[in-house]
Amino acid sequence: MTKDWIWIGLLALAGFLIGGAYVTWKSMKFFAALLAVAAVLAGAGAVLWMM
């Protein structure tokens, strides 16, 4: 049961990071790209954790 919360948390983190990347895209593109990469990694980690 505890392991179920990990992938849910990773998906929530990915969503939060995507939102941050979207908001910062116009002002700081490099930082937004870093946030997008971190979001992809968190999403991939969540999918791998579910399997």
N, C-alpha and C positions, 0 to 999 in steps of 0.2 A: 504493500500500500504506500509506503514512504517513497518508493521509486517512481510511483505514478506522478507525484507532485513535481519531480525534477523536470520531466519533459514539458509539463504544463508551464512551469516557471520559465523554461527556456523559450517556449513559444511566446509567452508574455514579454520576455526581454527582447525577442526579435521584433515584435510589434512596436515596442517602445523605441527601439533603435531606428526602425524604419520611419516612424513619426519624426524623430529628431533629424534624420537625414533629409526628409522632405522639407522641414521647416528651415533648416540651415542651408539649403541648396543655393539660394540666390545670393547669400552674403559670403559664405565660406565653402566653396565647392570641394576643396581638398578634405576638410573636416567632414563634410557630408558624405564623401566617398568612403572615408574611413568608417563612419557609422554604418553605411550600407554594407560594407564588407563584414563588419562585426555582426550585423543582423543576419546576413546569409550564413555565417558560421554558427550562430545561435540556432537558427532554424534547422540547419543540417544536423546539428547536435541533437536537437529535439527529435527529429525524424529517426536518427540512428538509435537514440535511447529507447524509442517506442518499439523498435524491432527486436 
